[in-house]
Amino acid sequence: MFDASAFWLASPGSGEIRTEQVPDPGSDEVMVRTLHSGVSRGTETLVFQGRVPENQWATMRAPFQAGDFPAPVKYGYLNVGVVEAGPAHLLGRTVFCLFPHQTRYVVPVASVTVVPDGVPAARAVLTGTVETAVNAIWDAAPQLGDRISVVGGGMVGSSVAAVLAGYPGADVQLVDADPARRAVADALGVDFALPEHAREERDLVIHASASPAGLSRSLELLRTEGTVVELSWYGDREVPLRLGEGFHSRRLTIRSSQVGGIAPQRGRSYAERLGLALRLLRDDRFDALITGRSGFAELPALLPRLSDGSLPALCHVIDYPDGN
């Protein structure tokens, strides 16, 4: 056994660093020393605020979560570290794992994915978010030359825009109410517009603003028989939506997407999807999604600021004491 430090949500709105005892790795396990973790500002802030609906507690469990909603709970899933013990072919390798914010941990070998050459360790914390973007694009099934809008320039929406930026012949526009997101769109190589100036007659809109207003505007941007792919997760909020106007006459579609399940017709495994996300992260444009960095010890003071919006962020990277 050895000691590690982990960030726990002690009660809604309040976190703390706790000491954990971690077992020595078995024959089919690895011990990982964390270099960086990432705060997923959308989901993790809902968890931090205690806003996961009770009927979603089982669905929303992270793979290596400890404790239960609403609190105390150890939550997170964007972790990059170096293997310090385990099979010889993994020793010293940088890996991604869906593990919470913790200095060292032991997991099964199958739970880590090697970060490929050309992907910096800090950028690799985006893997889980880019994986969500991959799934959204698989669900959306864009066609060559499609007119596509991504509404919501947060961490997920910007990841979707980054992947779509290289789609052949596509006209991609990132739409957000914050004018500061223009700089992110420029770095990703896509057009930007405020909601009131967004282009209309779009074939496809991917919605990731987590706001009812954003979903309504997404429907307004569609051409007849267009589709909105809904990526937002609203927690315990009700979402009012006016479907009595042109929704039926224009034969519009709203389709849900989420990272947990892969469409059966894709014939892909979760490992293949994760590997694809990591390969996409060789593109240094994704660095535009990392908008801040803090030390591990700062997490108890950091999460309230990310949660209430006083510290604006896309992906906030957490650096660990022994990390690079």
C-alpha positions as CSV (number, residue, x, y, z in Angstrom):
1,M,0.0,0.0,0.0
2,F,1.1,3.6,-0.6
3,D,-0.4,7.0,0.1
4,A,-1.8,9.3,-2.6
5,S,-3.7,12.6,-2.5
6,A,-7.1,13.0,-4.1
7,F,-9.7,15.8,-4.6
8,W,-13.1,15.1,-3.1
9,L,-16.4,17.0,-3.3
10,A,-17.1,17.0,0.5
11,S,-20.5,18.6,0.1
12,P,-22.2,20.5,-2.8
13,G,-20.0,23.6,-3.4
14,S,-17.1,22.6,-1.2
15,G,-14.1,20.4,-2.0
16,E,-11.0,19.2,-0.2
17,I,-7.8,17.3,-0.7
18,R,-7.8,13.9,1.1
19,T,-5.2,11.2,1.7
20,E,-5.9,7.9,0.1
21,Q,-4.4,4.5,0.5
22,V,-3.7,2.8,-2.8
23,P,-2.8,-0.9,-3.1
24,D,0.2,-2.2,-4.9
25,P,-0.6,-3.1,-8.5
26,G,-1.4,-6.7,-9.4
27,S,-0.1,-8.7,-12.4
28,D,-2.7,-7.2,-14.7
29,E,-2.6,-3.7,-13.3
30,V,-0.5,-0.5,-13.6
31,M,0.5,2.2,-11.2
32,V,0.2,5.6,-12.7
33,R,1.7,8.9,-11.4
34,T,-0.5,11.7,-12.6
35,L,1.1,14.5,-14.6
36,H,-2.0,16.5,-15.5
37,S,-5.8,16.3,-15.1
38,G,-8.4,18.4,-16.7
39,V,-11.6,19.9,-15.3
40,S,-14.5,19.2,-17.5
41,R,-16.3,22.6,-16.9
42,G,-19.7,21.5,-18.0
43,T,-20.3,18.1,-16.2
44,E,-17.9,18.6,-13.3
45,T,-19.4,21.9,-12.3
46,L,-22.9,20.4,-12.3
47,V,-21.5,17.6,-10.0
48,F,-19.7,20.2,-7.9
49,Q,-23.0,22.1,-7.4
50,G,-24.8,18.9,-6.4
51,R,-27.1,19.2,-9.5
52,V,-27.1,15.6,-10.8
53,P,-30.7,14.4,-10.7
54,E,-31.3,11.4,-8.5
55,N,-32.7,9.4,-11.4
56,Q,-29.3,10.0,-13.2
57,W,-27.0,9.0,-10.4
58,A,-26.2,5.6,-11.9
59,T,-25.9,6.9,-15.5
60,M,-23.6,9.7,-14.5
61,R,-21.1,7.6,-12.5
62,A,-17.6,8.1,-13.8
63,P,-15.6,4.9,-14.4
64,F,-13.4,5.2,-11.3
65,Q,-15.7,7.4,-9.2
66,A,-15.6,6.8,-5.4
67,G,-18.5,7.8,-3.2
68,D,-22.0,8.7,-4.3
69,F,-23.9,11.7,-5.5
70,P,-24.5,14.3,-4.4
71,A,-21.5,14.0,-1.9
72,P,-19.0,13.1,-0.7
73,V,-17.8,12.0,-4.1
74,K,-14.5,11.7,-5.9
75,Y,-15.3,12.6,-9.5
76,G,-13.4,13.3,-12.7
77,Y,-12.3,11.5,-15.9
78,L,-9.6,13.5,-17.7
79,N,-6.3,12.1,-16.3
80,V,-2.9,11.8,-18.0
81,G,0.1,10.2,-16.2
82,V,3.2,8.1,-16.5
83,V,3.2,4.4,-15.8
84,E,5.6,3.7,-12.9
85,A,4.8,0.0,-12.3
86,G,3.2,-2.7,-14.5
87,P,4.0,-4.7,-17.7
88,A,7.4,-3.9,-19.2
89,H,5.9,-2.5,-22.5
90,L,4.0,0.2,-20.5
91,L,6.8,1.3,-18.1
92,G,7.6,4.9,-18.5
93,R,4.9,5.4,-21.1
94,T,2.5,8.4,-20.9
95,V,-1.1,7.2,-20.7
96,F,-4.7,8.6,-20.6
97,C,-7.2,7.2,-18.1
98,L,-10.7,8.1,-17.1
99,F,-9.6,8.6,-13.5
100,P,-10.5,11.5,-11.1
101,H,-8.0,14.1,-9.8
102,Q,-5.5,12.1,-7.8
103,T,-1.7,12.1,-7.5
104,R,-1.2,8.3,-8.0
105,Y,-3.5,5.4,-8.7
106,V,-3.7,1.8,-9.7
107,V,-6.1,0.6,-12.5
108,P,-6.3,-2.5,-14.8
109,V,-4.0,-2.4,-17.8
110,A,-7.0,-2.3,-20.1
111,S,-8.1,1.0,-18.5
112,V,-5.2,3.1,-19.8
113,T,-4.5,4.2,-23.4
114,V,-1.0,5.1,-24.5
115,V,-0.7,8.7,-25.6
116,P,0.9,8.7,-29.1
117,D,4.0,10.5,-30.1
118,G,3.3,14.1,-31.1
119,V,0.6,14.7,-28.4
120,P,1.9,16.7,-25.4
121,A,0.8,15.3,-22.1
122,A,-1.1,18.5,-21.1
123,R,-3.0,18.5,-24.4
124,A,-3.9,14.8,-23.9
125,V,-6.3,15.7,-21.0
126,L,-8.7,16.8,-23.8
127,T,-9.0,13.2,-24.9
128,G,-12.3,12.6,-23.2
129,T,-13.8,15.7,-24.7
130,V,-12.5,15.0,-28.2
131,E,-14.0,11.5,-27.8
132,T,-17.4,13.1,-27.1
133,A,-16.9,15.2,-30.3
134,V,-16.1,12.1,-32.3
135,N,-19.3,10.5,-31.1
136,A,-21.3,13.6,-31.9
137,I,-20.0,13.7,-35.5
138,W,-20.6,10.0,-35.9
139,D,-24.2,10.6,-34.8
140,A,-24.6,13.7,-37.0
141,A,-23.2,11.9,-40.1
142,P,-22.3,15.1,-42.0
143,Q,-22.2,15.0,-45.8
144,L,-19.6,16.5,-48.2
145,G,-20.2,20.2,-48.5
146,D,-22.7,20.4,-45.7
147,R,-23.5,23.8,-44.1
148,I,-22.8,23.1,-40.4
149,S,-23.2,25.3,-37.3
150,V,-21.9,24.5,-33.9
151,V,-23.9,26.4,-31.3
152,G,-22.0,26.8,-28.0
153,G,-18.2,27.5,-28.0
154,G,-17.4,25.8,-24.8
155,M,-15.1,22.8,-24.3
156,V,-17.3,20.3,-26.1
157,G,-18.6,22.6,-28.9
158,S,-15.1,23.9,-29.7
159,S,-13.8,20.3,-29.9
160,V,-16.6,19.5,-32.4
161,A,-15.7,22.6,-34.4
162,A,-12.0,21.6,-34.4
163,V,-12.7,18.2,-35.7
164,L,-15.2,19.5,-38.3
165,A,-12.8,22.2,-39.5
166,G,-11.0,19.5,-41.5
167,Y,-14.1,18.0,-43.0
168,P,-14.0,18.1,-46.8
169,G,-16.0,20.9,-48.4
170,A,-17.9,21.7,-45.2
171,D,-18.9,25.3,-44.3
172,V,-18.5,25.4,-40.5
173,Q,-19.5,28.2,-38.2
174,L,-19.0,28.4,-34.5
175,V,-21.8,30.4,-32.8
176,D,-21.6,31.7,-29.2
177,A,-23.0,34.6,-27.2
178,D,-19.5,35.5,-25.9
179,P,-17.6,37.6,-28.4
180,A,-14.3,36.4,-26.8
181,R,-15.0,33.0,-28.4
182,R,-14.0,34.5,-31.8
183,A,-10.4,34.1,-30.9
184,V,-10.9,30.4,-30.3
185,A,-12.7,30.0,-33.6
186,D,-9.9,31.8,-35.4
187,A,-7.3,29.5,-33.8
188,L,-9.4,26.5,-34.9
189,G,-9.8,27.8,-38.4
190,V,-13.6,28.1,-38.5
191,D,-15.9,31.1,-38.9
192,F,-17.5,32.7,-35.9
193,A,-20.8,34.6,-35.3
194,L,-22.9,35.9,-32.4
195,P,-26.3,34.1,-32.3
196,E,-28.1,37.1,-33.8
197,H,-25.7,37.2,-36.8
198,A,-25.4,33.4,-37.4
199,R,-25.9,32.1,-40.9
200,E,-29.3,30.3,-41.5
201,E,-30.4,27.6,-43.9
202,R,-28.0,25.2,-42.3
203,D,-28.1,21.5,-43.1
204,L,-26.9,20.5,-39.6
205,V,-26.6,22.2,-36.3
206,I,-24.7,20.6,-33.4
207,H,-25.9,22.2,-30.1
208,A,-23.6,22.4,-27.1
209,S,-24.4,25.6,-25.3
210,A,-26.3,23.9,-22.4
211,S,-28.9,26.6,-22.6
212,P,-32.6,26.5,-23.8
213,A,-32.0,29.7,-25.7
214,G,-29.2,28.0,-27.6
215,L,-31.4,25.0,-28.5
216,S,-34.1,27.3,-29.8
217,R,-31.7,29.3,-31.9
218,S,-30.3,26.1,-33.3
219,L,-33.7,25.1,-34.6
220,E,-34.1,28.5,-36.2
221,L,-30.8,28.1,-38.1
222,L,-31.9,25.0,-39.8
223,R,-33.1,24.6,-43.4
224,T,-36.3,22.6,-44.0
225,E,-35.7,19.0,-42.9
226,G,-32.5,19.9,-41.2
227,T,-31.2,18.3,-38.0
228,V,-30.1,19.5,-34.6
229,V,-27.8,17.1,-32.7
230,E,-28.2,17.8,-29.0
231,L,-25.0,17.4,-27.0
232,S,-25.9,19.5,-24.0
233,W,-26.6,17.9,-20.7
234,Y,-28.9,20.0,-18.5
235,G,-28.6,18.2,-15.1
236,D,-31.8,18.9,-13.1
237,R,-33.0,21.9,-15.2
238,E,-36.2,21.9,-17.2
239,V,-35.8,22.9,-20.9
240,P,-38.7,24.9,-22.3
241,L,-38.9,24.7,-26.1
242,R,-41.4,26.2,-28.5
243,L,-42.4,23.5,-30.9
244,G,-45.7,25.0,-32.1
245,E,-44.2,27.3,-34.7
246,G,-42.2,26.0,-37.7
247,F,-41.0,22.8,-36.1
248,H,-43.5,20.5,-37.7
249,S,-44.1,22.4,-41.0
250,R,-40.4,22.5,-41.7
251,R,-40.0,18.8,-40.7
252,L,-37.1,19.5,-38.3
253,T,-35.3,16.8,-36.3
254,I,-33.7,16.9,-32.8
255,R,-31.4,14.0,-32.2
256,S,-29.6,13.3,-28.9
257,S,-26.0,12.3,-28.7
258,Q,-23.8,11.3,-25.7
259,V,-20.4,9.9,-25.1
260,G,-21.5,6.7,-23.4
261,G,-22.9,4.8,-26.3
262,I,-21.7,4.2,-29.8
263,A,-24.3,3.8,-32.7
264,P,-24.4,0.0,-33.4
265,Q,-23.9,0.5,-37.1
266,R,-20.5,2.1,-36.5
267,G,-19.0,-1.3,-35.5
268,R,-16.4,0.4,-33.3
269,S,-15.3,-0.3,-29.8
270,Y,-14.8,2.3,-27.1
271,A,-11.0,1.7,-27.3
272,E,-11.0,2.5,-31.0
273,R,-13.0,5.7,-30.4
274,L,-10.5,6.7,-27.7
275,G,-7.5,5.9,-29.9
276,L,-9.0,8.0,-32.7
277,A,-9.5,11.0,-30.3
278,L,-5.8,10.8,-29.3
279,R,-4.7,10.7,-32.9
280,L,-6.7,13.8,-33.6
281,L,-5.0,15.5,-30.7
282,R,-1.7,15.6,-32.7
283,D,-3.2,18.8,-34.2
284,D,-1.8,21.7,-32.2
285,R,-4.9,23.8,-32.9
286,F,-6.4,22.0,-29.9
287,D,-4.1,24.0,-27.6
288,A,-6.6,26.8,-28.1
289,L,-9.0,24.9,-25.8
290,I,-6.6,25.0,-22.9
291,T,-7.4,28.3,-21.3
292,G,-5.8,28.1,-17.9
293,R,-3.6,26.0,-15.6
294,S,-3.4,25.6,-11.8
295,G,-1.6,23.4,-9.4
296,F,-3.3,20.3,-7.8
297,A,-3.3,21.9,-4.3
298,E,-5.4,24.8,-5.7
299,L,-8.4,22.6,-6.7
300,P,-10.5,23.3,-3.5
301,A,-10.3,27.1,-4.3
302,L,-10.4,26.7,-8.1
303,L,-13.6,24.6,-8.5
304,P,-16.0,27.2,-6.9
305,R,-14.6,29.9,-9.3
306,L,-15.0,27.6,-12.4
307,S,-18.5,26.6,-11.2
308,D,-19.9,30.1,-10.7
309,G,-18.2,31.4,-13.9
310,S,-16.0,34.0,-12.1
311,L,-13.1,32.2,-13.7
312,P,-14.0,31.8,-17.4
313,A,-12.5,28.6,-19.0
314,L,-12.8,26.0,-21.6
315,C,-10.5,23.3,-20.3
316,H,-8.6,24.1,-17.2
317,V,-5.5,21.9,-16.8
318,I,-4.3,20.8,-13.3
319,D,-0.6,20.3,-13.0
320,Y,0.7,17.8,-10.4
321,P,3.7,18.3,-8.1
322,D,5.9,15.7,-9.8
323,G,4.6,16.4,-13.3
324,N,6.2,18.2,-16.2
